[in-house]
Amino acid sequence: MSDREFDLIVFGATSFVGQILTKHLAERGCAVSWAIAGRNADKLASVADEAGVDVPQIVADAADADAMRSLAERTKVVASTVGPYALYGSPLVEAVAAVGTDYCDLTGEPQWMRRMIDEHHDAAVASGARVVHACGFDSIPSDLGVWFTQQRSQEQFGEPCTSIALRVKAMKGGASGGTIASGLNLIEEARGDAELRKLLADPYALAPADLRNGPRQPNVGRPQRDEASGQWVAPFIMAATNTRVVQRSHALLGRPWGPDFLYDEAMMVGGGVGGAVKASMVAGGMGAFAGMAAFGPTRSLLRKLVPEPGEGPSPEAQEAGFFDLRLYGRTAGGDEIVTKVTGDRDPGYGSTAKMLAESALAFLDLSHTDVGGGFWTPATAFGDLLIERLEAEAGLTFDVV
């Protein structure tokens, strides 16, 4: 790919997250050749002006297969923020897999990831394209958090954790309009598709075809007293995607953490009676949202009430946001380890944009000898390389507690 015109193209630069990503690259002063792309020339010019960068601007529509092929052929790496990906992302993934271009995105849509893996993995292997989905808050803190925890467990105890429970200790910042739109689209797809509902219930849905099996996984679907943290916990809405990405990582690595490795996620809400009440309130609110989203009339109402794709918080609100995740691991020998992953911006916008930017740049330092073509995860493609970038440039921390 040495003759490619660009090192990196940001596709969807006019989206809310795309604008933050563009500013991050501009402020970072990367010594790479890059461009921004989207379907509206005027908006692209405005994004470049706002970010204070003079970079090429490429007009291309996500639905135009020829345009996606042309875009993919011009660059070494594409970072895409154009979602819901199940509606708008497929032509670009098909293109990068065909022409050998590295690719990362922000999707949290497991049904679409599964479809892309099944349809384009062989082409990506043949062309040398490395495709890494879920490079935002879905699912980098979870996937790399587990990777980090397992490395430290090996160092301290000489063996990996056979179970890890991720708990959201604290978080400030709302879900993005794009994330909500993706979730509503997923619910709409699943409502009339029994096979899709079965896939979404499978914790191994994203594993390679010959490894879509394993022990029954824990799943926090209701308020409960948590053994790992000692607090009451409630369901975590992003667990449905994150847990499947982690299990894909485990499978791609050859299941080094054991055939019975267990992983789950939940939100910590406190102890005592107050914690029990709060856990019930959180679970009830999630259930009510899911119920409304399942029916056409109320789903239409929800679309009017939630942020539109492209909308988001002010820069001040982004800077006031943060997240603090704790991972509780236990080895077969009974040793325990607790690690934490934190971010210094709101998870859905500020942190997510920086995570995607650093993932895209990490490709440029990633040897094809070490990681060949195919569909990878953040942990299996980048591992410590991305952790170092995230800590140096994106405001994340990975620590043993």
KOLPA-213742 format. One record per residue (C-alpha): residue number from 0; residue in three letters; x, y, z. Coordinates in steps of 0.001 Angstrom, whole numbers, plus 500000, padded with zeros to 6 digits. Last residue first. Layout:
// KOLPA-213742
SITE pos code     xx     yy     zz
SITE NUM  ALA      X      Y      Z
...
This chain:
// KOLPA-213742
SITE pos code     xx     yy     zz
SITE 400  VAL 493879 498921 541833
SITE 399  VAL 495894 497778 538820
SITE 398  ASP 495848 500514 536190
SITE 397  PHE 494744 501351 532640
SITE 396  THR 494286 505076 531982
SITE 395  LEU 492534 506904 529151
SITE 394  GLY 493098 510557 528179
SITE 393  ALA 493421 509969 524431
SITE 392  GLU 497053 510761 523549
SITE 391  ALA 499539 509024 525850
SITE 390  GLU 497214 506622 527660
SITE 389  LEU 495317 505748 524491
SITE 388  ARG 498515 505315 522499
SITE 387  GLU 500084 502988 525078
SITE 386  ILE 496878 500940 525293
SITE 385  LEU 496833 500771 521495
SITE 384  LEU 500257 499163 521233
SITE 383  ASP 499503 496966 524259
SITE 382  GLY 496883 494992 522321
SITE 381  PHE 496473 496216 518733
SITE 380  ALA 494775 493638 516526
SITE 379  THR 493736 491065 519125
SITE 378  ALA 492656 493603 521753
SITE 377  PRO 490842 495995 519405
SITE 376  THR 489090 493081 517672
SITE 375  TRP 490030 491439 514383
SITE 374  PHE 488430 490723 511020
SITE 373  GLY 490973 489523 508488
SITE 372  GLY 494318 490411 506952
SITE 371  GLY 497526 489827 508829
SITE 370  VAL 498707 490926 512251
SITE 369  ASP 502366 490453 513211
SITE 368  THR 503745 490174 509664
SITE 367  HIS 501354 492879 508518
SITE 366  SER 503217 495159 510920
SITE 365  LEU 501174 497639 512927
SITE 364  ASP 502549 501176 513210
SITE 363  LEU 500169 502631 510590
SITE 362  PHE 497292 500625 512046
SITE 361  ALA 497791 502461 515334
SITE 360  LEU 496707 505698 513641
SITE 359  ALA 493194 504345 513076
SITE 358  SER 492945 503062 516646
SITE 357  GLU 494168 506414 517962
SITE 356  ALA 491445 508270 516058
SITE 355  LEU 488751 505820 517149
SITE 354  MET 489688 506167 520815
SITE 353  LYS 489788 509966 520519
SITE 352  ALA 486282 510095 519080
SITE 351  THR 484949 507720 521749
SITE 350  SER 486430 509754 524581
SITE 349  GLY 484761 513002 523508
SITE 348  TYR 481478 511560 522232
SITE 347  GLY 479805 508637 523990
SITE 346  PRO 482200 508236 526922
SITE 345  ASP 482243 511838 528165
SITE 344  ARG 485870 512849 528545
SITE 343  ASP 488722 511922 530902
SITE 342  GLY 488545 508143 530575
SITE 341  THR 489190 505447 533154
SITE 340  VAL 490000 501734 533106
SITE 339  LYS 490457 499938 536407
SITE 338  THR 492007 496723 537636
SITE 337  VAL 491149 494307 540438
SITE 336  ILE 492976 491007 540903
SITE 335  GLU 492043 487857 542789
SITE 334  ASP 493900 484594 543396
SITE 333  GLY 491728 481483 543756
SITE 332  GLY 493961 479019 541909
SITE 331  ALA 491687 479023 538869
SITE 330  THR 492204 482785 538707
SITE 329  ARG 489759 485535 539668
SITE 328  GLY 489300 488912 538018
SITE 327  TYR 487313 491990 539023
SITE 326  LEU 487386 494731 536389
SITE 325  ARG 486483 498284 537412
SITE 324  LEU 485302 501024 535053
SITE 323  ASP 485522 504772 535623
SITE 322  PHE 484055 507104 532998
SITE 321  PHE 484277 510828 532341
SITE 320  GLY 482277 513899 531289
SITE 319  ALA 483045 517497 532244
SITE 318  GLU 485187 517926 529121
SITE 317  GLN 482317 516792 526908
SITE 316  ALA 479932 519135 528686
SITE 315  GLU 482256 522074 528054
SITE 314  PRO 482659 521107 524396
SITE 313  SER 478858 521221 524107
SITE 312  PRO 476871 517993 523976
SITE 311  GLY 475685 516098 520919
SITE 310  GLU 473598 516021 517776
SITE 309  GLY 474719 514346 514558
SITE 308  PRO 472286 511454 514942
SITE 307  GLU 469180 512957 516554
SITE 306  PRO 468969 513147 520334
SITE 305  VAL 466039 511289 521946
SITE 304  LEU 462422 512487 522173
SITE 303  LYS 461362 512397 518530
SITE 302  ARG 462848 508949 517921
SITE 301  LEU 461102 507784 521089
SITE 300  LEU 457715 508743 519646
SITE 299  SER 458400 506691 516522
SITE 298  ARG 459299 503748 518739
SITE 297  THR 456034 504272 520615
SITE 296  PRO 454026 503900 517398
SITE 295  GLY 456142 501017 515993
SITE 294  PHE 456433 498789 519027
SITE 293  ALA 459650 497306 520432
SITE 292  ALA 461223 500670 521298
SITE 291  MET 458611 501322 523965
SITE 290  GLY 459339 498005 525644
SITE 289  ALA 463096 498504 525436
SITE 288  PHE 462752 501946 527043
SITE 287  ALA 460518 500570 529796
SITE 286  GLY 462930 497732 530498
SITE 285  MET 465861 500117 530724
SITE 284  GLY 463949 502315 533143
SITE 283  GLY 462963 499348 535261
SITE 282  ALA 466551 498104 535448
SITE 281  VAL 467765 501523 536554
SITE 280  MET 464966 501900 539105
SITE 279  SER 465496 498411 540496
SITE 278  ALA 469217 499042 540887
SITE 277  LYS 468446 502342 542629
SITE 276  VAL 466141 500643 545123
SITE 275  ALA 468645 497879 545879
SITE 274  GLY 471443 500403 546273
SITE 273  GLY 469405 502468 548686
SITE 272  VAL 468556 499383 550727
SITE 271  GLY 472192 498556 551259
SITE 270  GLY 475018 499105 548818
SITE 269  GLY 475623 501234 545754
SITE 268  VAL 474745 501430 542042
SITE 267  MET 477420 499349 540296
SITE 266  MET 476536 498842 536633
SITE 265  ALA 476967 495434 534996
SITE 264  GLU 479270 493412 532736
SITE 263  ASP 479994 489710 532245
SITE 262  TYR 482848 487330 531462
SITE 261  LEU 483458 483632 532043
SITE 260  PHE 486373 481525 530760
SITE 259  ASP 485498 477808 530742
SITE 258  PRO 487730 476747 527844
SITE 257  GLY 490719 478484 529451
SITE 256  TRP 492209 481954 529380
SITE 255  PRO 494339 481082 526341
SITE 254  ARG 491225 480652 524168
SITE 253  GLY 493132 480524 520853
SITE 252  LEU 493696 484283 520642
SITE 251  LEU 490850 484593 518126
SITE 250  ALA 488504 482824 520570
SITE 249  HIS 489333 485112 523499
SITE 248  SER 488988 488174 521295
SITE 247  ARG 485614 486952 520043
SITE 246  GLN 484523 486447 523671
SITE 245  VAL 485531 490032 524455
SITE 244  VAL 483566 491327 521442
SITE 243  ARG 480532 489347 522567
SITE 242  THR 480683 490756 526094
SITE 241  ASN 480971 494302 524752
SITE 240  THR 477909 494150 522514
SITE 239  ALA 475219 492975 524923
SITE 238  ALA 477069 494643 527797
SITE 237  MET 476361 498104 526382
SITE 236  ILE 473080 498544 528272
SITE 235  PHE 474550 497703 531658
SITE 234  PRO 472090 495740 533807
SITE 233  ALA 471905 496737 537478
SITE 232  VAL 474250 496075 540380
SITE 231  TRP 473980 496110 544149
SITE 230  GLN 477360 496283 545802
SITE 229  GLY 479971 493820 547074
SITE 228  SER 482003 494306 543897
SITE 227  ALA 482467 490703 542763
SITE 226  GLU 479646 489068 544728
SITE 225  ASP 476996 491405 543345
SITE 224  ARG 473588 491744 544947
SITE 223  GLN 471064 491734 542139
SITE 222  PRO 468893 493932 539945
SITE 221  ARG 467975 492164 536684
SITE 220  GLY 469605 491040 533455
SITE 219  VAL 473131 490535 534762
SITE 218  ASN 474319 487782 532435
SITE 217  PRO 476686 484978 533364
SITE 216  GLN 477889 482880 530418
SITE 215  ARG 476880 479282 529745
SITE 214  PRO 480022 477446 528768
SITE 213  GLY 481277 477452 525190
SITE 212  ASN 480229 477539 521572
SITE 211  ARG 480671 479653 518487
SITE 210  LEU 484238 478446 517989
SITE 209  ASP 484069 476901 514504
SITE 208  ALA 482401 479969 512984
SITE 207  PRO 484869 482443 514473
SITE 206  ALA 483422 484217 517534
SITE 205  LEU 480935 487043 517044
SITE 204  ALA 477807 485189 518195
SITE 203  TYR 479563 483602 521171
SITE 202  PRO 477350 485232 523817
SITE 201  ASP 474259 484060 521861
SITE 200  ALA 471083 486008 522707
SITE 199  LEU 471564 488383 519766
SITE 198  LEU 471847 485421 517404
SITE 197  LYS 468565 483946 518623
SITE 196  ARG 466833 487302 518189
SITE 195  LEU 468245 487463 514663
SITE 194  GLU 466867 484026 513874
SITE 193  ALA 463424 485037 515175
SITE 192  ASP 463267 488076 512895
SITE 191  GLY 460275 490410 513166
SITE 190  ARG 461205 492346 516292
SITE 189  ALA 464927 491888 515752
SITE 188  GLU 465258 494459 512963
SITE 187  GLU 463275 497111 514879
SITE 186  ILE 465301 496465 518016
SITE 185  LEU 468510 496842 516024
SITE 184  ASN 467293 500065 514410
SITE 183  LEU 466443 501490 517812
SITE 182  GLY 469904 500624 519093
SITE 181  SER 471647 502145 516083
SITE 180  ALA 469616 505336 516445
SITE 179  ILE 470531 505480 520132
SITE 178  THR 474226 505135 519321
SITE 177  GLY 473999 507779 516587
SITE 176  GLY 472240 510221 518904
SITE 175  SER 475058 509766 521377
SITE 174  ALA 474529 508262 524810
SITE 173  GLY 474765 510691 527693
SITE 172  GLY 477786 511689 529736
SITE 171  LYS 479013 510958 533234
SITE 170  MET 480147 507526 534361
SITE 169  ALA 480935 505862 537657
SITE 168  LYS 481704 502364 538934
SITE 167  VAL 480764 500500 535758
SITE 166  ARG 481554 496888 536655
SITE 165  LEU 483468 494395 534540
SITE 164  ALA 483431 490831 535875
SITE 163  ILE 486334 488595 534918
SITE 162  SER 486499 484815 535204
SITE 161  THR 489203 482236 534486
SITE 160  CYS 491857 484837 535223
SITE 159  PRO 495190 484008 533699
SITE 158  GLU 498120 482186 535314
SITE 157  GLY 501561 483006 536686
SITE 156  PHE 500085 484903 539607
SITE 155  GLN 501424 488440 539316
SITE 154  GLU 502634 488573 535701
SITE 153  GLN 499878 486358 534306
SITE 152  SER 497286 488365 536215
SITE 151  ARG 498760 491617 534861
SITE 150  GLN 498460 490389 531275
SITE 149  GLN 494922 489122 531918
SITE 148  THR 493809 492449 533359
SITE 147  PHE 495242 494388 530397
SITE 146  TRP 493444 492162 527860
SITE 145  VAL 490203 492413 529855
SITE 144  GLY 490473 496211 529893
SITE 143  LEU 491433 496157 526208
SITE 142  ASP 488113 494521 525357
SITE 141  SER 485987 496386 527881
SITE 140  PRO 487514 499858 527482
SITE 139  ILE 487670 499375 523674
SITE 138  SER 484105 498157 523046
SITE 137  ASP 481809 500088 522506
SITE 136  PHE 483306 503155 524137
SITE 135  GLY 484840 503466 520678
SITE 134  CYS 486720 501058 518407
SITE 133  ALA 483860 498588 517888
SITE 132  HIS 484932 497038 514564
SITE 131  VAL 488465 496217 513478
SITE 130  VAL 489081 495236 509838
SITE 129  ARG 492650 494418 508750
SITE 128  ALA 492816 494227 504939
SITE 127  GLY 495475 491807 503657
SITE 126  SER 493694 491129 500361
SITE 125  ALA 493179 487383 500854
SITE 124  VAL 492398 487605 504575
SITE 123  ALA 489998 490483 503910
SITE 122  ALA 488221 488501 501180
SITE 121  ASP 487839 485516 503515
SITE 120  HIS 486415 487708 506280
SITE 119  HIS 483883 489424 504016
SITE 118  GLU 480457 487782 504309
SITE 117  ASP 480635 486016 507667
SITE 116  ILE 482526 488824 509398
SITE 115  MET 480305 491518 507886
SITE 114  ARG 477142 489706 508932
SITE 113  ARG 478418 489131 512471
SITE 112  MET 479386 492793 512769
SITE 111  TRP 475911 493777 511574
SITE 110  GLN 474119 491636 514162
SITE 109  PRO 476520 492812 516873
SITE 108  GLU 475710 496514 516381
SITE 107  GLY 478026 498562 518612
SITE 106  THR 479735 500189 515662
SITE 105  LEU 482452 502773 516148
SITE 104  ASP 484665 502071 513136
SITE 103  CYS 488031 500753 511966
SITE 102  TYR 489466 499892 508552
SITE 101  ASP 492717 498775 506925
SITE 100  THR 492618 498766 503117
SITE  99  GLY 493312 495560 501171
SITE  98  VAL 491208 496197 498053
SITE  97  ALA 488334 493740 498548
SITE  96  ALA 488027 493993 502332
SITE  95  VAL 488078 497779 502082
SITE  94  ALA 485246 497762 499531
SITE  93  GLU 482968 495293 501330
SITE  92  VAL 483397 497302 504524
SITE  91  LEU 482502 500492 502649
SITE  90  PRO 479389 499010 501058
SITE  89  SER 478155 497652 504438
SITE  88  GLY 478150 500779 506584
SITE  87  TYR 474914 502681 505914
SITE  86  LEU 471939 500816 507367
SITE  85  ALA 473620 498203 509563
SITE  84  TYR 476247 500840 510305
SITE  83  PRO 473799 503139 512018
SITE  82  GLY 476072 504843 511371
SITE  81  VAL 478824 506718 509487
SITE  80  THR 481751 507233 511896
SITE  79  SER 484306 505481 509693
SITE  78  ALA 488088 505403 510081
SITE  77  VAL 489732 504362 506805
SITE  76  VAL 493381 503315 506552
SITE  75  LYS 495948 502916 503748
SITE  74  THR 494168 505318 501437
SITE  73  ARG 493106 505952 497837
SITE  72  GLU 491704 502511 497015
SITE  71  ALA 489172 502688 499857
SITE  70  LEU 487722 505967 498549
SITE  69  SER 487360 504566 495032
SITE  68  ARG 485634 501442 496331
SITE  67  MET 483302 503528 498496
SITE  66  ALA 482453 505740 495520
SITE  65  ASP 481691 502686 493393
SITE  64  ALA 479452 501228 496112
SITE  63  ASP 477429 504437 496463
SITE  62  ALA 475332 504101 499639
SITE  61  ALA 477992 505712 501857
SITE  60  ASP 478021 508813 499616
SITE  59  ALA 481359 510399 498742
SITE  58  VAL 482699 513951 498629
SITE  57  ILE 486395 514003 499493
SITE  56  GLN 487983 516954 501292
SITE  55  PRO 491757 517330 501194
SITE  54  VAL 493332 518797 504336
SITE  53  ASP 493888 522409 505414
SITE  52  VAL 493146 522246 509109
SITE  51  GLY 491713 524789 511542
SITE  50  ALA 489193 522399 513084
SITE  49  GLU 486316 524793 512374
SITE  48  ASP 487571 525401 508841
SITE  47  ALA 487913 521685 508134
SITE  46  VAL 484414 521023 509505
SITE  45  SER 482948 523907 507459
SITE  44  ALA 484564 522642 504260
SITE  43  LEU 483135 519193 504925
SITE  42  LYS 479704 520702 505504
SITE  41  ASP 479815 522515 502178
SITE  40  ALA 480953 519401 500303
SITE  39  ASN 478181 517139 501654
SITE  38  ARG 478508 513345 501323
SITE  37  GLY 481451 512791 503614
SITE  36  ALA 485235 512572 503594
SITE  35  ILE 488205 513985 505472
SITE  34  ALA 491805 513621 504392
SITE  33  TRP 495114 512452 505815
SITE  32  SER 498843 512337 505165
SITE  31  VAL 500565 511585 508440
SITE  30  ALA 502807 513545 510798
SITE  29  CYS 500001 513986 513306
SITE  28  GLY 499611 517465 514776
SITE  27  ARG 497589 516274 517764
SITE  26  GLU 495394 519366 517611
SITE  25  ALA 494380 518577 514034
SITE  24  LEU 493840 514884 514727
SITE  23  HIS 491686 515732 517743
SITE  22  LYS 489751 518336 515781
SITE  21  THR 488937 515767 513093
SITE  20  LEU 487840 513258 515740
SITE  19  ILE 485549 515846 517336
SITE  18  GLN 483983 516587 513943
SITE  17  GLY 483580 512891 513184
SITE  16  VAL 481838 512372 516538
SITE  15  PHE 479178 514910 515545
SITE  14  SER 479011 513692 511968
SITE  13  THR 480662 515893 509326
SITE  12  ALA 483822 513761 509277
SITE  11  GLY 481820 510735 508163
SITE  10  PHE 484802 509017 506579
SITE   9  VAL 488124 510027 508129
SITE   8  ILE 490730 509056 505524
SITE   7  LEU 494190 507936 506612
SITE   6  ASP 497656 507342 505133
SITE   5  PHE 496683 509027 501910
SITE   4  GLU 497543 508755 498198
SITE   3  ARG 498357 505042 498339
SITE   2  ASP 501637 504009 496726
SITE   1  SER 503025 502291 499816
SITE   0  MET 500000 500000 500000
